[in-house]
């Protein structure tokens, strides 16, 4: 098997960019980790809030792996009733239960030589957790009602939006399975922690809309973009994508402006209340972390007020441009070029 292509050179047959477009250090690090992990054939546990793109990351790992020409089988463990999940995953023999009129291969067998993605793995019942552990350790699958096991060669990538370590501590998830799954843990940052990528993501989704509707010009005003930047996006990339689609539909002209923004977005761009004073508690605090957090908040606020213009934001904070740029990167904030037009120097 020859060397695998780099992520940036790969034309994946799915929307990788839904979660992986961006210039924030968190997303740059994520892309590099995917490239490193993909050819390694190890199990991976992806964690992150809903809507951050866990399946997209799993599919990217599969696409960049030696298994790229074999099946990628996604399974949402929370969407399948518990009494059917075992049959869906492991298959069953004829007559194994009421309604089993014939034998059926399970999804683990379907994914043989490829990758199975187990989303919301924390919802898997305890009995199935034990059976999955055997697949990981021995590579064998025993269908419901069968007296013999079948050997499979499948890579398992799991994902969860809940803390599995906490579930282990509370006895809701097997400790041995947890450690077997997270040979390589991958954590996807929520959108609010890589806020500087919001303009890039927004423009990407607008470009996709333009591609689908030739002849239609659609853009977003600077004021509306500031509101997009200011909002916390609890639904993350999925929510952002859906909002861009909605605004494009609701816009009567070629510019999305603040007049059509929903109240939650419009309110996010209004001036925030002043920060609350911090008092030294008995247990103390980490002053360096607190200063870094405060700097990051003020830098974001300055960039928002300056419409993304770094020179103007630096003036608002009384900093030299070089000092401001250094703090940008130290705090993990990068001003998007799309909002940096007209920047001086």
DRENLUM-110298 format. One record per residue (C-alpha): residue in one letter; x, y, z. Coordinates in Angstrom, 2 decimals, padded with zeros to 5 digits. Layout:
<pts>
PT  type       px       py       pz
PT     A        X        Y        Z
...
</pts>
This chain:
<pts>
PT  type       px       py       pz
PT     X   000.00   000.00   000.00
PT     X   001.51   003.32  -001.08
PT     X   001.52   006.48   001.01
PT     X  -001.86   008.03   001.62
PT     X  -002.66   011.47   000.17
PT     X  -002.59   014.53   002.38
PT     X  -005.89   015.94   003.55
PT     X  -005.53   019.15   001.51
PT     X  -004.94   017.15  -001.69
PT     X  -007.90   014.82  -001.26
PT     X  -011.21   015.36  -003.01
PT     X  -013.50   013.60  -000.56
PT     X  -016.93   012.50  -001.86
PT     X  -018.73   014.21   001.01
PT     X  -018.97   017.62   002.64
PT     X  -015.72   017.59   004.63
PT     X  -015.78   021.36   004.67
PT     X  -018.98   021.42   006.74
PT     X  -016.85   020.89   009.83
PT     X  -013.27   021.27   008.69
PT     X  -013.08   024.59   006.86
PT     X  -011.37   027.31   008.86
PT     X  -008.11   028.90   009.93
PT     X  -008.48   028.83   013.70
PT     X  -005.68   026.89   015.45
PT     X  -008.23   024.35   016.76
PT     X  -009.38   023.40   013.26
PT     X  -005.85   023.44   011.83
PT     X  -004.80   021.05   014.60
PT     X  -007.85   018.87   013.92
PT     X  -007.00   018.52   010.22
PT     X  -003.42   017.59   011.08
PT     X  -004.59   014.99   013.60
PT     X  -006.94   013.43   011.05
PT     X  -004.07   013.06   008.58
PT     X  -001.92   011.43   011.25
PT     X  -004.58   009.05   012.57
PT     X  -006.22   007.97   009.31
PT     X  -003.59   005.45   008.11
PT     X  -002.90   004.09   011.60
PT     X  -005.83   001.58   011.70
PT     X  -006.53   002.32   015.38
PT     X  -009.90   002.85   017.03
PT     X  -010.84   006.49   017.50
PT     X  -013.25   008.18   019.91
PT     X  -014.56   011.54   018.70
PT     X  -016.19   013.85   021.22
PT     X  -017.87   017.18   020.74
PT     X  -021.18   018.96   021.05
PT     X  -024.07   018.17   018.73
PT     X  -023.62   019.75   015.32
PT     X  -019.82   020.05   015.41
PT     X  -019.38   017.47   012.65
PT     X  -018.34   014.23   014.35
PT     X  -019.55   012.07   011.46
PT     X  -017.77   014.32   008.98
PT     X  -014.52   013.82   010.89
PT     X  -015.08   010.06   011.01
PT     X  -015.72   009.99   007.26
PT     X  -012.58   012.05   006.66
PT     X  -010.53   009.50   008.63
PT     X  -012.04   006.69   006.56
PT     X  -011.43   008.52   003.27
PT     X  -007.76   009.08   004.07
PT     X  -007.20   005.52   005.29
PT     X  -006.20   002.35   003.40
PT     X  -009.87   001.33   003.72
PT     X  -011.07   004.26   001.60
PT     X  -012.44   002.00  -001.18
PT     X  -014.39  -000.15   001.26
PT     X  -017.73   000.58   003.00
PT     X  -018.23   003.40   005.48
PT     X  -021.24   002.44   007.62
PT     X  -022.68   005.06   010.02
PT     X  -024.88   003.88   012.90
PT     X  -026.73   006.22   015.26
PT     X  -027.03   004.18   018.45
PT     X  -029.56   006.63   019.88
PT     X  -031.89   006.45   016.85
PT     X  -032.40   002.66   016.86
PT     X  -034.61   001.15   019.59
PT     X  -032.54  -000.83   022.08
PT     X  -034.40  -004.08   021.39
PT     X  -033.53  -003.81   017.69
PT     X  -029.99  -002.48   017.95
PT     X  -028.37  -005.88   018.55
PT     X  -030.01  -007.36   015.46
PT     X  -029.13  -004.30   013.38
PT     X  -025.49  -004.40   014.39
PT     X  -024.80  -008.13   014.65
PT     X  -027.45  -009.62   012.34
PT     X  -029.72  -012.54   013.14
PT     X  -030.61  -016.07   012.09
PT     X  -033.99  -017.14   010.82
PT     X  -036.40  -017.72   013.71
PT     X  -034.13  -016.03   016.25
PT     X  -037.08  -013.94   017.41
PT     X  -040.66  -013.21   016.43
PT     X  -040.69  -011.72   012.94
PT     X  -037.26  -013.05   011.94
PT     X  -038.50  -014.72   008.75
PT     X  -035.00  -015.06   007.33
PT     X  -031.34  -014.63   008.16
PT     X  -029.86  -011.16   007.90
PT     X  -026.33  -009.74   007.97
PT     X  -025.68  -007.05   010.55
PT     X  -024.04  -003.70   009.98
PT     X  -020.72  -004.92   011.38
PT     X  -020.61  -007.56   008.66
PT     X  -021.68  -005.00   006.07
PT     X  -018.71  -002.88   007.12
PT     X  -016.25  -005.79   006.76
PT     X  -012.87  -004.52   005.46
PT     X  -014.19  -000.98   005.88
PT     X  -015.17   001.34   008.74
PT     X  -018.17   001.42   011.04
PT     X  -019.01   004.72   012.74
PT     X  -020.92   004.34   016.01
PT     X  -022.45   007.70   016.82
PT     X  -023.89   008.36   020.30
PT     X  -022.04   005.28   021.58
PT     X  -023.01   006.23   025.13
PT     X  -026.60   005.18   024.35
PT     X  -025.60   001.58   023.64
PT     X  -027.08  -000.90   026.17
PT     X  -024.66  -002.70   028.48
PT     X  -025.16  -006.15   026.91
PT     X  -024.24  -004.78   023.48
PT     X  -021.24  -003.00   024.93
PT     X  -019.89  -006.43   025.96
PT     X  -020.48  -007.85   022.48
PT     X  -018.84  -004.84   020.84
PT     X  -015.81  -005.26   023.11
PT     X  -015.41  -008.81   021.80
PT     X  -015.49  -007.54   018.23
PT     X  -012.72  -005.09   019.05
PT     X  -010.63  -007.69   020.87
PT     X  -011.22  -010.84   018.79
PT     X  -012.67  -009.58   015.51
PT     X  -015.67  -011.93   015.67
PT     X  -019.39  -011.26   015.31
PT     X  -022.08  -013.63   016.58
PT     X  -025.52  -012.96   015.03
PT     X  -028.59  -013.23   017.25
PT     X  -029.66  -016.88   017.38
PT     X  -026.48  -018.20   015.74
PT     X  -024.35  -020.97   017.26
PT     X  -021.21  -019.87   015.42
PT     X  -019.35  -016.59   015.15
PT     X  -018.17  -014.90   011.96
PT     X  -014.79  -013.21   011.68
PT     X  -014.78  -009.61   010.45
PT     X  -012.09  -007.05   009.74
PT     X  -013.63  -003.69   010.58
PT     X  -012.29  -000.42   011.90
PT     X  -014.44   001.11   014.63
PT     X  -014.77   004.86   015.07
PT     X  -017.08   005.95   017.88
PT     X  -018.49   009.32   018.85
PT     X  -020.32   010.87   021.76
PT     X  -021.61   014.29   022.75
PT     X  -021.60   013.31   026.43
PT     X  -018.66   012.71   028.75
PT     X  -018.05   008.96   028.58
PT     X  -015.53   009.11   031.43
PT     X  -018.33   010.44   033.62
PT     X  -020.64   007.69   032.32
PT     X  -018.00   005.13   033.32
PT     X  -017.76   006.64   036.80
PT     X  -021.54   006.40   037.16
PT     X  -021.62   002.78   035.96
PT     X  -023.47   003.53   032.72
PT     X  -020.63   002.62   030.38
PT     X  -018.06  -000.18   030.51
PT     X  -014.64   001.01   031.56
PT     X  -012.81  -001.61   029.48
PT     X  -014.76  -000.63   026.36
PT     X  -014.12   003.06   027.00
PT     X  -010.36   002.59   027.07
PT     X  -010.50   000.23   024.08
PT     X  -012.38   002.83   022.03
PT     X  -010.28   005.87   022.86
PT     X  -006.93   004.62   021.61
PT     X  -006.85   008.01   019.91
PT     X  -009.26   010.63   021.34
PT     X  -010.31   013.50   019.08
PT     X  -012.12   016.52   020.53
PT     X  -013.93   018.90   018.16
PT     X  -014.15   022.48   019.39
PT     X  -017.58   024.15   019.36
PT     X  -018.09   027.08   016.98
PT     X  -018.10   029.62   019.82
PT     X  -014.49   028.61   020.61
PT     X  -013.36   029.20   017.02
PT     X  -015.50   032.23   016.39
PT     X  -013.07   033.70   013.84
PT     X  -014.05   030.88   011.43
PT     X  -017.71   031.95   011.33
PT     X  -017.22   034.37   008.38
PT     X  -015.32   031.68   006.46
PT     X  -018.03   029.10   007.11
PT     X  -020.78   031.58   006.26
PT     X  -019.14   032.50   002.96
PT     X  -018.60   028.82   002.17
PT     X  -022.29   028.04   002.65
PT     X  -023.26   031.07   000.56
PT     X  -020.95   029.86  -002.20
PT     X  -022.68   026.48  -002.18
PT     X  -026.04   028.24  -002.52
PT     X  -024.71   030.25  -005.47
PT     X  -023.47   027.04  -007.09
PT     X  -026.91   025.44  -006.74
PT     X  -028.75   028.46  -008.14
PT     X  -026.77   029.77  -011.14
PT     X  -027.41   033.41  -011.84
PT     X  -028.35   034.30  -008.29
PT     X  -026.01   036.65  -006.47
PT     X  -026.25   036.41  -002.71
PT     X  -023.97   038.04  -000.13
PT     X  -024.15   039.20   003.47
PT     X  -023.75   042.71   004.81
PT     X  -020.98   043.60   007.24
PT     X  -023.53   044.37   009.98
PT     X  -025.24   041.00   009.55
PT     X  -021.87   039.25   009.59
PT     X  -021.01   040.95   012.88
PT     X  -024.23   039.50   014.32
PT     X  -023.30   036.05   012.99
PT     X  -019.88   036.38   014.61
PT     X  -021.36   037.48   017.94
PT     X  -023.86   034.61   018.30
PT     X  -022.74   031.54   020.27
PT     X  -024.26   028.92   017.88
PT     X  -025.34   026.23   020.38
PT     X  -026.14   023.99   017.40
PT     X  -022.65   024.63   016.02
PT     X  -021.82   024.14   012.32
PT     X  -025.13   022.41   011.61
PT     X  -027.09   025.34   013.05
PT     X  -024.91   027.85   011.18
PT     X  -025.42   026.06   007.87
PT     X  -029.19   025.88   008.36
PT     X  -029.32   029.57   009.31
PT     X  -027.44   030.62   006.18
PT     X  -029.89   028.57   004.08
PT     X  -032.83   030.20   005.87
PT     X  -031.49   033.74   005.46
PT     X  -030.76   033.17   001.77
PT     X  -034.36   032.07   001.23
PT     X  -035.84   034.94   003.25
PT     X  -033.71   037.62   001.58
PT     X  -035.68   039.44  -001.12
PT     X  -032.60   040.97  -002.72
PT     X  -029.00   039.95  -003.20
PT     X  -027.82   041.10   000.24
PT     X  -028.61   039.45   003.57
PT     X  -028.94   042.34   006.00
PT     X  -029.89   042.74   009.64
PT     X  -033.58   043.37   008.85
PT     X  -034.23   039.65   008.30
PT     X  -032.14   038.30   011.17
PT     X  -034.09   036.39   013.84
PT     X  -034.18   038.00   017.27
PT     X  -031.59   035.67   018.82
PT     X  -029.03   036.67   016.18
PT     X  -029.90   040.38   016.27
PT     X  -029.67   040.45   020.06
PT     X  -026.22   038.86   020.03
PT     X  -024.76   041.90   018.24
PT     X  -026.03   044.37   020.85
PT     X  -023.50   045.71   023.38
PT     X  -022.86   043.26   026.19
PT     X  -023.01   044.14   029.85
PT     X  -019.68   045.05   031.48
PT     X  -017.64   042.13   032.83
PT     X  -018.19   041.10   036.42
PT     X  -015.30   041.77   038.79
PT     X  -013.32   038.69   039.81
PT     X  -012.60   038.11   043.49
PT     X  -009.82   035.94   044.83
PT     X  -011.38   032.86   046.41
PT     X  -009.98   030.79   049.24
PT     X  -008.74   028.14   046.82
PT     X  -007.02   030.74   044.65
PT     X  -007.16   031.06   040.86
PT     X  -004.90   030.84   037.81
PT     X  -004.10   034.46   037.00
PT     X  -002.43   033.66   033.67
PT     X  -005.48   031.77   032.42
PT     X  -007.79   034.55   033.60
PT     X  -005.73   037.24   031.86
PT     X  -005.62   035.19   028.66
PT     X  -009.40   034.69   028.75
PT     X  -010.01   038.39   029.34
PT     X  -007.63   039.35   026.52
PT     X  -009.41   036.97   024.18
PT     X  -012.82   038.45   025.05
PT     X  -011.61   042.01   024.59
PT     X  -009.90   041.16   021.29
PT     X  -013.11   039.57   020.02
PT     X  -015.12   042.61   021.12
PT     X  -012.65   044.99   019.46
PT     X  -012.69   043.01   016.20
PT     X  -016.48   042.96   016.29
PT     X  -016.70   046.72   016.75
PT     X  -014.10   047.29   014.04
PT     X  -015.89   045.01   011.58
PT     X  -012.88   042.68   011.49
PT     X  -010.33   045.41   010.69
PT     X  -007.25   044.49   012.74
PT     X  -005.65   047.93   012.51
PT     X  -008.81   049.61   013.82
PT     X  -009.24   046.95   016.53
PT     X  -005.66   047.52   017.67
PT     X  -006.36   051.25   017.99
PT     X  -009.45   050.53   020.09
PT     X  -007.27   048.60   022.53
PT     X  -004.39   051.11   022.45
PT     X  -001.99   048.53   021.01
PT     X   000.55   048.56   018.22
PT     X  -000.43   046.47   015.22
PT     X   002.42   043.96   015.82
PT     X   001.51   043.56   019.50
PT     X  -002.15   043.08   018.61
PT     X  -001.31   040.40   016.00
PT     X   000.81   038.50   018.52
PT     X  -002.03   038.53   021.05
PT     X  -004.46   037.35   018.37
PT     X  -002.55   034.15   017.89
PT     X  -001.70   033.62   021.54
PT     X  -005.41   033.79   022.42
PT     X  -006.43   031.58   019.48
PT     X  -008.30   034.40   017.71
PT     X  -007.67   035.11   014.04
PT     X  -009.33   038.02   012.23
PT     X  -010.90   036.73   009.00
PT     X  -009.53   038.19   005.80
PT     X  -013.09   038.47   004.47
PT     X  -013.78   041.18   007.07
PT     X  -010.36   042.80   006.88
PT     X  -010.82   044.89   003.76
PT     X  -009.50   048.41   003.94
PT     X  -006.98   047.50   006.63
PT     X  -004.17   049.95   007.01
PT     X  -000.51   048.99   006.92
</pts>
